[in-house]
């Protein structure tokens, strides 16, 4: 294998490794009620709005665990609010009150969009000839390079998360996020939870102890 080919392969592998380290979920916008003067919340009921009961439970369990892991008590919403109560305001309020939570984090999927990305990659020519793209006067010790267009389609999940103060049922923080190429609820929730928990902590709405 030629040195130029080995170099190209190493660069490509490094690119894949770096891409794997990039978080797939990012914050798109956020709002905060600056008039809120309450203490940091210590018990949060996590409620995911989903048409699939399994996805809802997986999300709520994983997000609640992420809260518990940093020292804030997280409660899966389905343990106090069943699917029927999601469409009944009175039953929903009763479930929240029974949970004893001082905050409710309501999370819902807004939309899943398909996007197209076009990039150009420089690829070394496989031929050892100095003729071709560079002409007959190119230096014989370097590879010839040419551009290869890369067209990729991917999905973006847009999610809204809103934190409510249970005493007055008022929203005090809300944000929308984007998740690139989501694979499954189980795979994407830990990264999503880390982002949201970090935002809540930065606003002083929760006070992680771990």
C-alpha positions as CSV (number, residue, x, y, z in Angstrom):
1,X,0.0,0.0,0.0
2,X,1.3,3.4,-0.9
3,X,2.0,6.1,1.7
4,X,-0.6,8.4,0.2
5,X,-3.2,5.6,0.5
6,X,-2.3,4.9,4.1
7,X,-2.5,8.5,5.0
8,X,-5.9,8.9,3.4
9,X,-7.2,5.8,5.3
10,X,-5.8,7.1,8.6
11,X,-7.4,10.5,8.1
12,X,-10.8,8.9,7.2
13,X,-10.7,6.8,10.4
14,X,-9.8,9.7,12.5
15,X,-12.8,11.6,11.1
16,X,-15.1,8.8,11.9
17,X,-13.8,8.6,15.5
18,X,-14.2,12.4,16.0
19,X,-17.7,12.3,14.6
20,X,-18.6,9.5,17.0
21,X,-17.6,11.8,19.9
22,X,-19.8,14.7,18.9
23,X,-23.1,14.8,20.8
24,X,-26.1,14.2,18.6
25,X,-28.5,16.5,20.5
26,X,-28.0,20.3,20.6
27,X,-29.9,23.2,22.1
28,X,-31.8,25.2,19.4
29,X,-33.6,27.8,21.6
30,X,-34.4,28.4,25.3
31,X,-36.7,30.6,27.4
32,X,-36.6,31.3,31.2
33,X,-38.9,33.1,33.5
34,X,-36.5,35.6,35.1
35,X,-39.2,36.5,37.7
36,X,-39.1,33.0,39.2
37,X,-37.6,33.3,42.7
38,X,-38.2,29.8,44.0
39,X,-35.6,27.5,45.4
40,X,-33.9,24.8,43.3
41,X,-36.3,21.9,42.7
42,X,-35.4,18.6,44.4
43,X,-38.2,16.3,43.2
44,X,-39.1,16.4,39.5
45,X,-41.8,14.3,37.7
46,X,-40.7,13.5,34.2
47,X,-43.5,13.2,31.7
48,X,-42.9,12.2,28.1
49,X,-45.7,12.8,25.5
50,X,-45.6,9.8,23.1
51,X,-48.1,7.7,21.2
52,X,-46.1,4.6,22.0
53,X,-46.4,3.5,25.6
54,X,-43.1,1.6,25.5
55,X,-41.2,4.6,24.2
56,X,-42.8,6.8,26.9
57,X,-41.8,4.5,29.7
58,X,-38.3,4.0,28.4
59,X,-37.8,7.8,28.1
60,X,-39.2,8.5,31.5
61,X,-37.2,5.8,33.2
62,X,-33.9,6.9,31.6
63,X,-34.4,10.6,32.2
64,X,-35.5,10.0,35.8
65,X,-32.3,7.9,36.3
66,X,-30.2,10.7,34.9
67,X,-31.6,13.1,37.4
68,X,-31.1,10.6,40.3
69,X,-27.5,10.1,39.1
70,X,-26.7,13.8,39.8
71,X,-28.5,13.9,43.2
72,X,-31.9,15.2,42.1
73,X,-34.9,13.0,42.6
74,X,-36.4,12.0,39.3
75,X,-39.8,10.3,39.1
76,X,-41.1,8.5,35.9
77,X,-44.4,10.1,35.1
78,X,-46.2,6.9,34.2
79,X,-46.0,5.8,37.9
80,X,-48.5,8.5,38.7
81,X,-50.1,9.5,35.4
82,X,-51.4,6.7,33.1
83,X,-52.1,7.2,29.4
84,X,-55.8,8.0,30.0
85,X,-54.8,10.8,32.5
86,X,-52.7,12.4,29.8
87,X,-55.8,13.5,28.0
88,X,-57.7,14.4,31.2
89,X,-56.6,17.7,32.9
90,X,-58.2,16.8,36.2
91,X,-56.7,13.3,36.3
92,X,-53.3,14.8,35.2
93,X,-53.3,17.3,38.0
94,X,-54.3,14.7,40.5
95,X,-51.4,12.5,39.5
96,X,-49.0,15.4,39.8
97,X,-50.3,16.3,43.3
98,X,-50.0,12.6,44.4
99,X,-46.4,12.4,43.2
100,X,-45.4,15.2,45.6
101,X,-43.1,16.7,43.0
102,X,-42.2,20.4,43.1
103,X,-41.6,20.4,39.3
104,X,-43.0,18.7,36.2
105,X,-40.8,18.3,33.2
106,X,-43.0,17.8,30.1
107,X,-41.2,16.6,27.0
108,X,-42.8,16.2,23.6
109,X,-41.7,15.5,20.0
110,X,-42.5,18.4,17.8
111,X,-41.5,17.0,14.4
112,X,-39.0,14.8,12.5
113,X,-37.5,16.6,9.5
114,X,-35.5,15.1,6.6
115,X,-32.5,17.2,5.5
116,X,-30.0,16.9,2.7
117,X,-26.3,17.8,3.1
118,X,-23.9,18.1,0.2
119,X,-20.1,18.1,0.9
120,X,-17.0,17.6,-1.2
121,X,-14.2,15.2,-0.3
122,X,-10.7,15.3,-1.8
123,X,-9.7,11.8,-2.7
124,X,-6.2,10.7,-4.0
125,X,-6.1,9.1,-7.5
126,X,-5.4,5.4,-7.4
127,X,-3.2,5.5,-10.5
128,X,0.5,6.0,-10.2
129,X,0.6,8.0,-13.4
130,X,1.4,11.7,-13.2
131,X,-1.0,12.4,-16.1
132,X,-4.7,13.0,-15.7
133,X,-6.2,15.8,-13.5
134,X,-2.8,17.5,-13.0
135,X,-1.5,17.3,-16.6
136,X,1.8,15.9,-17.7
137,X,4.0,18.3,-15.7
138,X,2.8,17.4,-12.2
139,X,5.6,16.3,-9.8
140,X,6.0,12.5,-9.9
141,X,6.3,12.1,-6.1
142,X,2.8,13.3,-5.1
143,X,-0.6,11.7,-5.7
144,X,-3.2,13.3,-7.9
145,X,-6.3,14.4,-6.1
146,X,-9.9,14.9,-7.3
147,X,-13.1,16.0,-5.8
148,X,-15.9,13.6,-5.0
149,X,-19.4,15.0,-4.0
150,X,-21.0,13.3,-1.0
151,X,-24.8,13.7,-0.8
152,X,-26.3,12.6,2.5
153,X,-29.8,12.6,3.8
154,X,-30.5,12.5,7.5
155,X,-33.3,13.0,9.9
156,X,-33.5,15.7,12.6
157,X,-35.9,15.2,15.6
158,X,-37.1,18.5,17.1
159,X,-38.1,18.1,20.8
160,X,-39.6,20.6,23.2
161,X,-39.0,20.3,27.0
162,X,-40.8,22.5,29.5
163,X,-40.4,22.7,33.2
164,X,-43.5,23.6,35.2
165,X,-43.7,24.7,38.9
166,X,-46.4,22.5,40.4
167,X,-47.7,25.0,43.0
168,X,-49.0,27.5,40.4
169,X,-48.9,25.2,37.3
170,X,-46.8,27.8,35.6
171,X,-44.0,27.2,33.1
172,X,-40.7,28.6,34.3
173,X,-38.3,27.2,31.6
174,X,-38.6,25.8,28.2
175,X,-36.3,24.8,25.4
176,X,-36.3,23.2,22.0
177,X,-33.6,20.8,20.9
178,X,-32.4,19.1,17.7
179,X,-31.2,15.5,17.6
180,X,-29.3,14.4,14.4
181,X,-30.1,11.0,12.9
182,X,-32.0,9.7,16.0
183,X,-31.8,5.9,16.2
184,X,-34.0,5.0,19.2
185,X,-35.5,6.5,22.3
186,X,-33.2,4.3,24.5
187,X,-30.1,5.4,22.6
188,X,-30.8,9.2,22.4
189,X,-32.3,9.8,25.9
190,X,-29.1,9.8,27.9
191,X,-27.5,12.5,25.7
192,X,-30.7,14.5,25.7
193,X,-31.1,14.2,29.5
194,X,-27.5,15.4,30.0
195,X,-28.1,18.5,27.9
196,X,-31.4,19.4,29.6
197,X,-30.1,18.7,33.1
198,X,-27.1,20.9,32.4
199,X,-29.4,23.8,31.3
200,X,-31.6,23.5,34.4
201,X,-28.6,23.5,36.7
202,X,-27.1,26.5,34.9
203,X,-30.3,28.4,35.6
204,X,-30.3,27.3,39.3
205,X,-33.6,25.5,38.8
206,X,-32.0,22.3,40.2
207,X,-28.9,21.9,42.3
208,X,-27.0,18.7,41.4
209,X,-25.0,17.2,44.3
210,X,-23.0,14.7,42.3
